[in-house]
Amino acid sequence: MSTTGSNPAAHCVRLHGRLTIATVQDSRNTLLEALRGSPAVELDCDGGTAFDIAFVQLLESARALAQRDGIGLSLRQPVPPPLAAILAEGGFRDWTSPVERSAA
């Protein structure tokens, strides 16, 4: 985890490799750790090589947790095209715009 990214106040969490049901538990643990220790988290998925709906569900669950706890959660823009396509197909278009998702 580092503090570089498009939101300088947020901790940037870089997720890489296959971000699918096969790795969702590892991604979940990484996200929970970041959300526990940061007022804002930016997810950088540019290193992702594969995405599926299980990862999108994880994003939505993390969003709900962040919102409940007043933590900013955003995806670093631009979102990788394969992830953007899955988000759009599932109707999760707000993840692909540069708006921070938080309790505010």
N, CA, C and O atoms as a MOPAC input file, in Angstrom:
PM7 MOZYME 1SCF
protein

 N      0.85100 1    -1.16700 1     0.00000 1
 C      0.00000 1     0.00000 1     0.00000 1
 C      0.89600 1     1.22800 1     0.00000 1
 O      1.90700 1     1.26400 1     0.70100 1
 N      0.52600 1     2.24200 1    -0.79100 1
 C      1.29300 1     3.47800 1    -0.80600 1
 C      0.33600 1     4.65000 1    -0.85100 1
 O     -0.88100 1     4.46800 1    -0.90500 1
 N      0.88900 1     5.86100 1    -0.82900 1
 C      0.03400 1     7.03900 1    -0.83400 1
 C      0.12900 1     7.79700 1    -2.14700 1
 O     -0.17400 1     8.98900 1    -2.18900 1
 N      0.53900 1     7.14200 1    -3.20900 1
 C      0.54800 1     7.79700 1    -4.50900 1
 C     -0.71900 1     7.45000 1    -5.25000 1
 O     -1.30400 1     6.38900 1    -5.03200 1
 N     -1.14700 1     8.33900 1    -6.12400 1
 C     -2.36400 1     8.10400 1    -6.88600 1
 C     -2.99600 1     9.42200 1    -7.26400 1
 O     -2.39400 1    10.47400 1    -7.05500 1
 N     -4.20900 1     9.39200 1    -7.82200 1
 C     -4.84900 1    10.62000 1    -8.26600 1
 C     -5.46000 1    11.41100 1    -7.11900 1
 O     -5.74400 1    12.59700 1    -7.28600 1
 N     -5.66900 1    10.80000 1    -5.96800 1
 C     -6.14600 1    11.49200 1    -4.77700 1
 C     -5.01500 1    11.46700 1    -3.76000 1
 O     -4.81200 1    10.44800 1    -3.10000 1
 N     -4.26300 1    12.57700 1    -3.61400 1
 C     -3.08700 1    12.55500 1    -2.74200 1
 C     -3.39700 1    12.30800 1    -1.27000 1
 O     -2.50500 1    11.91900 1    -0.51600 1
 N     -4.64600 1    12.52500 1    -0.84200 1
 C     -5.00500 1    12.29200 1     0.55600 1
 C     -5.35500 1    10.83400 1     0.82900 1
 O     -5.45700 1    10.42500 1     1.98600 1
 N     -5.53700 1    10.05700 1    -0.21600 1
 C     -5.97100 1     8.66400 1    -0.06300 1
 C     -4.78600 1     7.71800 1    -0.11500 1
 O     -3.78400 1     7.98100 1    -0.77900 1
 N     -4.92200 1     6.61600 1     0.59700 1
 C     -3.95800 1     5.52300 1     0.45700 1
 C     -4.28300 1     4.81100 1    -0.84500 1
 O     -5.42600 1     4.41600 1    -1.07600 1
 N     -3.28700 1     4.65000 1    -1.68400 1
 C     -3.48700 1     3.95600 1    -2.95500 1
 C     -3.15000 1     2.48400 1    -2.75900 1
 O     -2.03200 1     2.13500 1    -2.37900 1
 N     -4.12000 1     1.63600 1    -3.02000 1
 C     -3.93800 1     0.19300 1    -2.91200 1
 C     -3.89200 1    -0.36600 1    -4.32500 1
 O     -4.86100 1    -0.26900 1    -5.07700 1
 N     -2.76100 1    -0.94900 1    -4.67200 1
 C     -2.59800 1    -1.52400 1    -6.01000 1
 C     -2.96600 1    -3.00200 1    -5.98300 1
 O     -2.35900 1    -3.80000 1    -5.26800 1
 N     -3.96100 1    -3.34000 1    -6.77000 1
 C     -4.38000 1    -4.73100 1    -6.91500 1
 C     -3.91200 1    -5.20100 1    -8.28400 1
 O     -4.05500 1    -4.48200 1    -9.27300 1
 N     -3.35800 1    -6.39800 1    -8.34500 1
 C     -2.78900 1    -6.86100 1    -9.60400 1
 C     -3.06400 1    -8.34200 1    -9.80900 1
 O     -3.49200 1    -9.05100 1    -8.89800 1
 N     -2.80500 1    -8.78600 1   -11.02800 1
 C     -3.04400 1   -10.18600 1   -11.36800 1
 C     -4.51900 1   -10.44600 1   -11.60800 1
 O     -5.27900 1    -9.53700 1   -11.94100 1
 N     -4.90700 1   -11.68300 1   -11.43600 1
 C     -6.30000 1   -12.08300 1   -11.63700 1
 C     -7.14100 1   -11.59400 1   -10.46000 1
 O     -6.89300 1   -11.97400 1    -9.31500 1
 N     -8.11900 1   -10.76400 1   -10.73900 1
 C     -9.02800 1   -10.24900 1    -9.71600 1
 C    -10.38700 1   -10.89900 1    -9.97700 1
 O    -11.30700 1   -10.29400 1   -10.52900 1
 N    -10.46500 1   -12.15200 1    -9.55500 1
 C    -11.60300 1   -13.01300 1    -9.87400 1
 C    -12.02000 1   -13.79200 1    -8.63000 1
 O    -11.45700 1   -13.61600 1    -7.55000 1
 N    -13.00100 1   -14.64200 1    -8.80400 1
 C    -13.47000 1   -15.46500 1    -7.69200 1
 C    -12.33700 1   -16.30700 1    -7.10500 1
 O    -12.35000 1   -16.61900 1    -5.91400 1
 N    -11.37000 1   -16.67000 1    -7.92500 1
 C    -10.25200 1   -17.49100 1    -7.44400 1
 C     -9.35300 1   -16.73900 1    -6.47000 1
 O     -8.66500 1   -17.35600 1    -5.65700 1
 N     -9.35600 1   -15.41000 1    -6.54700 1
 C     -8.46500 1   -14.61000 1    -5.69200 1
 C     -9.22500 1   -13.62900 1    -4.80800 1
 O     -8.61500 1   -12.78700 1    -4.15000 1
 N    -10.55200 1   -13.73300 1    -4.78800 1
 C    -11.35400 1   -12.73400 1    -4.08900 1
 C    -11.03900 1   -12.68000 1    -2.59200 1
 O    -11.11700 1   -11.60700 1    -1.99300 1
 N    -10.69000 1   -13.79500 1    -1.98200 1
 C    -10.38000 1   -13.78400 1    -0.54800 1
 C     -9.12900 1   -12.94700 1    -0.26600 1
 O     -9.10100 1   -12.18300 1     0.69900 1
 N     -8.10700 1   -13.08400 1    -1.09400 1
 C     -6.90000 1   -12.26800 1    -0.92100 1
 C     -7.20800 1   -10.78900 1    -1.13100 1
 O     -6.75000 1    -9.93900 1    -0.36800 1
 N     -7.98800 1   -10.48500 1    -2.17000 1
 C     -8.36600 1    -9.09300 1    -2.42700 1
 C     -9.18500 1    -8.53900 1    -1.26900 1
 O     -9.00700 1    -7.38700 1    -0.87500 1
 N    -10.07200 1    -9.34600 1    -0.72900 1
 C    -10.89700 1    -8.93500 1     0.41400 1
 C    -10.01800 1    -8.57500 1     1.60200 1
 O    -10.21600 1    -7.53600 1     2.23200 1
 N     -9.05500 1    -9.42300 1     1.90700 1
 C     -8.16800 1    -9.16200 1     3.03700 1
 C     -7.37900 1    -7.87700 1     2.83800 1
 O     -7.20500 1    -7.10100 1     3.77700 1
 N     -6.90200 1    -7.64800 1     1.62200 1
 C     -6.16100 1    -6.42500 1     1.30900 1
 C     -7.04500 1    -5.20000 1     1.50300 1
 O     -6.61800 1    -4.20900 1     2.09500 1
 N     -8.28000 1    -5.26700 1     1.00200 1
 C     -9.19400 1    -4.13500 1     1.13500 1
 C     -9.57200 1    -3.87100 1     2.58300 1
 O     -9.59800 1    -2.71900 1     3.01700 1
 N     -9.86100 1    -4.91700 1     3.32900 1
 C    -10.21600 1    -4.72400 1     4.74000 1
 C     -9.08100 1    -4.07600 1     5.51400 1
 O     -9.31500 1    -3.18600 1     6.33200 1
 N     -7.86500 1    -4.51000 1     5.26600 1
 C     -6.70700 1    -3.91500 1     5.93900 1
 C     -6.58800 1    -2.43200 1     5.59800 1
 O     -6.34200 1    -1.60900 1     6.47900 1
 N     -6.76000 1    -2.09600 1     4.33800 1
 C     -6.66200 1    -0.69400 1     3.92200 1
 C     -7.77300 1     0.14600 1     4.53700 1
 O     -7.52500 1     1.26400 1     4.98700 1
 N     -8.98900 1    -0.37800 1     4.56100 1
 C    -10.11200 1     0.37900 1     5.10200 1
 C    -10.01200 1     0.56500 1     6.61000 1
 O    -10.52600 1     1.54400 1     7.14900 1
 N     -9.36100 1    -0.35600 1     7.28500 1
 C     -9.20200 1    -0.22600 1     8.74400 1
 C     -8.27200 1     0.92100 1     9.11700 1
 O     -8.44500 1     1.53700 1    10.16900 1
 N     -7.29700 1     1.21400 1     8.27800 1
 C     -6.27900 1     2.17300 1     8.68800 1
 C     -6.23300 1     3.46300 1     7.91700 1
 O     -5.25000 1     4.19700 1     8.02300 1
 N     -7.26100 1     3.77500 1     7.13800 1
 C     -7.19300 1     4.94900 1     6.27300 1
 C     -8.51100 1     5.71000 1     6.25900 1
 O     -9.57800 1     5.09700 1     6.29300 1
 N     -8.45100 1     7.04300 1     6.21000 1
 C     -9.67600 1     7.81800 1     6.06600 1
 C    -10.20000 1     7.81800 1     4.63000 1
 O    -11.36800 1     8.12100 1     4.38500 1
 N     -9.31800 1     7.47400 1     3.67800 1
 C     -9.70400 1     7.39800 1     2.26800 1
 C     -8.80200 1     6.38200 1     1.57800 1
 O     -7.60500 1     6.30600 1     1.85200 1
 N     -9.39100 1     5.61100 1     0.68600 1
 C     -8.66200 1     4.57000 1    -0.03800 1
 C     -8.96700 1     4.71900 1    -1.52400 1
 O    -10.11800 1     4.87600 1    -1.93000 1
 N     -7.91100 1     4.66500 1    -2.31500 1
 C     -8.05300 1     4.66100 1    -3.76900 1
 C     -7.52500 1     3.32700 1    -4.27900 1
 O     -6.38800 1     2.95400 1    -3.98800 1
 N     -8.34300 1     2.61200 1    -5.03500 1
 C     -7.95100 1     1.31000 1    -5.57100 1
 C     -7.40900 1     1.48300 1    -6.98100 1
 O     -8.08200 1     2.02900 1    -7.85500 1
 N     -6.19400 1     1.01300 1    -7.19100 1
 C     -5.56300 1     1.04800 1    -8.50700 1
 C     -5.58300 1    -0.37400 1    -9.04900 1
 O     -4.83500 1    -1.23400 1    -8.58500 1
 N     -6.43700 1    -0.61400 1   -10.02600 1
 C     -6.59800 1    -1.95600 1   -10.60100 1
 C     -5.90700 1    -2.08400 1   -11.95100 1
 O     -6.16100 1    -3.03600 1   -12.68900 1
 N     -5.03900 1    -1.13800 1   -12.28100 1
 C     -4.38900 1    -1.13200 1   -13.58500 1
 C     -3.55700 1    -2.38900 1   -13.82500 1
 O     -3.37100 1    -2.79600 1   -14.97200 1
 N     -3.05600 1    -3.00800 1   -12.75500 1
 C     -2.26700 1    -4.22600 1   -12.89400 1
 C     -3.10300 1    -5.48400 1   -12.97000 1
 O     -2.55800 1    -6.58800 1   -13.00700 1
 N     -4.41800 1    -5.33900 1   -12.99400 1
 C     -5.29100 1    -6.50800 1   -13.08700 1
 C     -5.22300 1    -7.13600 1   -14.46800 1
 O     -5.24300 1    -6.43700 1   -15.48100 1
 N     -5.14400 1    -8.44800 1   -14.49900 1
 C     -5.08400 1    -9.15700 1   -15.78000 1
 C     -6.40000 1    -9.82800 1   -16.13300 1
 O     -6.61100 1   -10.19200 1   -17.29000 1
 N     -7.28400 1   -10.00000 1   -15.16800 1
 C     -8.60600 1   -10.59200 1   -15.40000 1
 C     -9.53000 1   -10.12000 1   -14.28400 1
 O     -9.11400 1    -9.96500 1   -13.13600 1
 N    -10.78300 1    -9.89500 1   -14.63900 1
 C    -11.78600 1    -9.43100 1   -13.68400 1
 C    -13.05200 1   -10.24800 1   -13.88600 1
 O    -13.31500 1   -10.73400 1   -14.98700 1
 N    -13.83700 1   -10.40100 1   -12.82100 1
 C    -15.14700 1   -11.03400 1   -12.95900 1
 C    -16.12500 1   -10.40100 1   -11.98500 1
 O    -15.76800 1    -9.49900 1   -11.22700 1
 N    -17.34900 1   -10.87600 1   -12.01100 1
 C    -18.40400 1   -10.28800 1   -11.19100 1
 C    -18.15300 1   -10.48700 1    -9.69900 1
 O    -18.65600 1    -9.71000 1    -8.88800 1
 N    -17.39300 1   -11.50000 1    -9.32100 1
 C    -17.05800 1   -11.68600 1    -7.90200 1
 C    -16.23400 1   -10.50100 1    -7.40800 1
 O    -16.40800 1   -10.05500 1    -6.27400 1
 N    -15.34500 1    -9.99300 1    -8.24500 1
 C    -14.55100 1    -8.82400 1    -7.86300 1
 C    -15.44200 1    -7.58700 1    -7.76600 1
 O    -15.26900 1    -6.76300 1    -6.86800 1
 N    -16.38900 1    -7.45900 1    -8.68400 1
 C    -17.32600 1    -6.33500 1    -8.62400 1
 C    -18.14800 1    -6.40600 1    -7.33800 1
 O    -18.38000 1    -5.38100 1    -6.69800 1
 N    -18.58700 1    -7.59600 1    -6.95800 1
 C    -19.32400 1    -7.75500 1    -5.69900 1
 C    -18.45700 1    -7.34300 1    -4.51800 1
 O    -18.94600 1    -6.72800 1    -3.57100 1
 N    -17.18200 1    -7.67700 1    -4.56900 1
 C    -16.26200 1    -7.25600 1    -3.51600 1
 C    -16.16900 1    -5.73100 1    -3.46200 1
 O    -16.16500 1    -5.15000 1    -2.37700 1
 N    -16.09600 1    -5.08300 1    -4.61800 1
 C    -16.07200 1    -3.61600 1    -4.64800 1
 C    -17.32600 1    -3.03900 1    -3.99800 1
 O    -17.24900 1    -2.09500 1    -3.21200 1
 N    -18.47400 1    -3.61200 1    -4.32900 1
 C    -19.73000 1    -3.12100 1    -3.75500 1
 C    -19.79100 1    -3.34900 1    -2.24500 1
 O    -20.27400 1    -2.48900 1    -1.50800 1
 N    -19.31600 1    -4.47800 1    -1.79000 1
 C    -19.28200 1    -4.75400 1    -0.34700 1
 C    -18.33400 1    -3.79900 1     0.35900 1
 O    -18.64300 1    -3.29100 1     1.43700 1
 N    -17.18000 1    -3.55500 1    -0.24900 1
 C    -16.21700 1    -2.61200 1     0.32800 1
 C    -16.80700 1    -1.20800 1     0.35500 1
 O    -16.59400 1    -0.46000 1     1.30900 1
 N    -17.55000 1    -0.84900 1    -0.69300 1
 C    -18.19300 1     0.45700 1    -0.73300 1
 C    -19.18100 1     0.61600 1     0.41700 1
 O    -19.22000 1     1.65800 1     1.07100 1
 N    -19.97900 1    -0.42500 1     0.65900 1
 C    -20.95800 1    -0.36600 1     1.74500 1
 C    -20.26300 1    -0.22700 1     3.09600 1
 O    -20.70200 1     0.55000 1     3.94400 1
 N    -19.19700 1    -0.96500 1     3.29700 1
 C    -18.43700 1    -0.87800 1     4.54300 1
 C    -17.81300 1     0.50600 1     4.69500 1
 O    -17.87500 1     1.10500 1     5.76900 1
 N    -17.21400 1     1.00800 1     3.62400 1
 C    -16.59200 1     2.33300 1     3.67100 1
 C    -17.63600 1     3.40800 1     3.95600 1
 O    -17.40800 1     4.30700 1     4.76500 1
 N    -18.76400 1     3.30900 1     3.29700 1
 C    -19.82600 1     4.29100 1     3.51000 1
 C    -20.30900 1     4.25800 1     4.95900 1
 O    -20.49700 1     5.30500 1     5.57900 1
 N    -20.50400 1     3.07500 1     5.48700 1
 C    -20.94300 1     2.93100 1     6.87500 1
 C    -19.96600 1     3.58200 1     7.84200 1
 O    -20.37200 1     4.20100 1     8.82600 1
 N    -18.66700 1     3.43700 1     7.55400 1
 C    -17.63000 1     3.92900 1     8.45500 1
 C    -17.11500 1     5.32300 1     8.10200 1
 O    -16.18200 1     5.81300 1     8.73900 1
 N    -17.70800 1     5.96600 1     7.09900 1
 C    -17.30300 1     7.31500 1     6.72500 1
 C    -15.94100 1     7.38700 1     6.05200 1
 O    -15.23100 1     8.38300 1     6.18700 1
 N    -15.57600 1     6.34200 1     5.33500 1
 C    -14.28600 1     6.27200 1     4.65400 1
 C    -14.50900 1     6.50200 1     3.16600 1
 O    -15.42000 1     5.92300 1     2.57300 1
 N    -13.67900 1     7.34500 1     2.56400 1
 C    -13.75400 1     7.54800 1     1.12400 1
 C    -13.20800 1     6.33200 1     0.39800 1
 O    -12.18200 1     5.78000 1     0.79600 1
 N    -13.88100 1     5.91100 1    -0.66100 1
 C    -13.41800 1     4.78000 1    -1.46300 1
 C    -13.61800 1     5.11900 1    -2.92400 1
 O    -14.71900 1     5.47800 1    -3.34300 1
 N    -12.54900 1     5.00600 1    -3.70000 1
 C    -12.63700 1     5.31800 1    -5.12100 1
 C    -11.74700 1     4.38100 1    -5.91700 1
 O    -10.84000 1     3.74600 1    -5.37800 1
 N    -12.02700 1     4.31100 1    -7.21600 1
 C    -11.16700 1     3.59000 1    -8.14600 1
 C    -10.29900 1     4.61300 1    -8.85900 1
 O    -10.78300 1     5.65500 1    -9.30200 1
 N     -9.02000 1     4.31000 1    -8.96500 1
 C     -8.12700 1     5.20100 1    -9.69800 1
 C     -8.57200 1     5.23800 1   -11.15600 1
 O     -8.86600 1     4.20700 1   -11.75900 1
 N     -8.61400 1     6.43000 1   -11.69800 1
 C     -9.06600 1     6.63600 1   -13.06800 1
 C     -7.87100 1     6.79800 1   -13.99900 1
 O     -6.86000 1     7.35800 1   -13.57500 1
 N     -7.93700 1     6.34600 1   -15.22000 1
 C     -9.06900 1     5.62300 1   -15.77600 1
 C     -9.07700 1     4.16800 1   -15.32100 1
 O     -8.03000 1     3.56800 1   -15.08000 1
 N    -10.26300 1     3.62800 1   -15.21100 1
 C    -10.43200 1     2.22300 1   -14.84500 1
 C     -9.98900 1     1.37800 1   -16.04400 1
 O    -10.30500 1     1.72400 1   -17.18200 1
 N     -9.26300 1     0.27800 1   -15.81400 1
 C     -8.85500 1    -0.57400 1   -16.93500 1
 C    -10.06800 1    -0.98300 1   -17.78500 1
 O    -11.11400 1    -1.32600 1   -17.23500 1
 N     -9.93900 1    -0.95100 1   -19.11200 1
 C    -11.08000 1    -1.25700 1   -19.98300 1
 C    -11.80600 1    -2.56900 1   -19.67300 1
 O    -13.03700 1    -2.57700 1   -19.70100 1
 N    -11.11400 1    -3.68300 1   -19.37600 1
 C    -11.87600 1    -4.90600 1   -19.07200 1
 C    -12.74900 1    -4.76300 1   -17.82000 1
 O    -13.86700 1    -5.27700 1   -17.78300 1
 N    -12.24400 1    -4.06900 1   -16.80000 1
 C    -13.03200 1    -3.84500 1   -15.59200 1
 C    -14.15900 1    -2.86300 1   -15.87700 1
 O    -15.28400 1    -3.06100 1   -15.41700 1
 N    -13.86700 1    -1.80400 1   -16.63100 1
 C    -14.90200 1    -0.82800 1   -16.97900 1
 C    -16.04900 1    -1.50300 1   -17.72300 1
 O    -17.21300 1    -1.16500 1   -17.50400 1
 N    -15.73200 1    -2.45300 1   -18.60200 1
 C    -16.77100 1    -3.15900 1   -19.35800 1
 C    -17.66400 1    -3.98200 1   -18.43000 1
 O    -18.88700 1    -3.96600 1   -18.57000 1
 N    -17.06200 1    -4.69600 1   -17.49000 1
 C    -17.85700 1    -5.49700 1   -16.54700 1
 C    -18.71700 1    -4.59100 1   -15.67400 1
 O    -19.88400 1    -4.89400 1   -15.42800 1
 N    -18.15100 1    -3.49100 1   -15.20800 1
 C    -18.91200 1    -2.55400 1   -14.38700 1
 C    -20.09100 1    -1.98700 1   -15.17300 1
 O    -21.20300 1    -1.90300 1   -14.65200 1
 N    -19.85000 1    -1.59900 1   -16.42400 1
 C    -20.92100 1    -1.03500 1   -17.24900 1
 C    -21.99800 1    -2.07700 1   -17.54200 1
 O    -23.18900 1    -1.77800 1   -17.45800 1
 N    -21.58500 1    -3.29500 1   -17.88500 1
 C    -22.55000 1    -4.35400 1   -18.18300 1
 C    -23.42400 1    -4.67400 1   -16.97700 1
 O    -24.59400 1    -5.02500 1   -17.12900 1
 N    -22.85900 1    -4.55300 1   -15.78300 1
 C    -23.61100 1    -4.83900 1   -14.56900 1
 C    -24.37700 1    -3.64600 1   -14.02800 1
 O    -25.06800 1    -3.76000 1   -13.01500 1
 N    -24.26200 1    -2.49400 1   -14.69400 1
 C    -24.96800 1    -1.29800 1   -14.25000 1
 C    -24.26300 1    -0.52800 1   -13.15100 1
 O    -24.87700 1     0.31100 1   -12.49100 1
 N    -22.98000 1    -0.80100 1   -12.94400 1
 C    -22.21200 1    -0.12500 1   -11.89800 1
 C    -21.39800 1     1.02500 1   -12.48700 1
 O    -20.19900 1     1.13200 1   -12.22800 1
 N    -22.03600 1     1.87500 1   -13.26900 1
 C    -21.34700 1     2.93200 1   -14.01000 1
 C    -20.71000 1     3.98600 1   -13.11000 1
 O    -19.74100 1     4.62700 1   -13.51600 1
 N    -21.22500 1     4.18200 1   -11.90800 1
 C    -20.66600 1     5.22300 1   -11.04200 1
 C    -19.23800 1     4.91300 1   -10.60200 1
 O    -18.52300 1     5.82400 1   -10.18400 1
 N    -18.80300 1     3.66400 1   -10.68300 1
 C    -17.41100 1     3.33400 1   -10.35500 1
 C    -16.45400 1     3.84100 1   -11.42800 1
 O    -15.26700 1     4.02300 1   -11.15600 1
 N    -16.94700 1     4.07000 1   -12.63700 1
 C    -16.06600 1     4.45800 1   -13.73300 1
 C    -16.02100 1     5.96000 1   -13.94900 1
 O    -15.44100 1     6.42600 1   -14.93000 1
 N    -16.62200 1     6.71800 1   -13.05400 1
 C    -16.48800 1     8.16800 1   -13.10300 1
 C    -15.64000 1     8.59900 1   -11.91900 1
 O    -15.66300 1     7.95100 1   -10.87300 1
 N    -14.89300 1     9.68500 1   -12.07200 1
 C    -13.95000 1    10.07300 1   -11.02000 1
 C    -14.59500 1    10.75100 1    -9.82000 1
 O    -14.17200 1    11.83300 1    -9.41200 1
 N    -15.60900 1    10.12500 1    -9.25900 1
 C    -16.29100 1    10.64200 1    -8.07500 1
 C    -15.95400 1     9.73700 1    -6.90500 1
 O    -16.10500 1     8.51900 1    -6.99700 1
 N    -15.50100 1    10.31900 1    -5.81500 1
 C    -15.16500 1     9.52100 1    -4.63700 1
 C    -16.43700 1     9.00600 1    -4.00300 1
 O    -17.39300 1     9.75800 1    -3.81300 1
 N    -16.45000 1     7.73300 1    -3.67800 1
 C    -17.60400 1     7.10100 1    -3.05000 1
 C    -17.37700 1     7.12100 1    -1.54500 1
 O    -16.46700 1     6.45800 1    -1.04700 1
 N    -18.18700 1     7.86700 1    -0.82700 1
 C    -18.01900 1     7.93000 1     0.62300 1
 C    -19.35600 1     8.23700 1     1.26900 1
 O    -20.38600 1     8.33300 1     0.60100 1
 N    -19.31500 1     8.38500 1     2.57600 1
 C    -20.53300 1     8.66800 1     3.33300 1
 C    -21.01700 1    10.09200 1     3.11900 1
 O    -22.16400 1    10.40300 1     3.43800 1
 N    -20.17800 1    10.95400 1     2.59100 1
 C    -20.54600 1    12.35800 1     2.40200 1
 C    -21.54900 1    12.53600 1     1.29000 1
 O    -21.96000 1    13.66100 1     1.00400 1

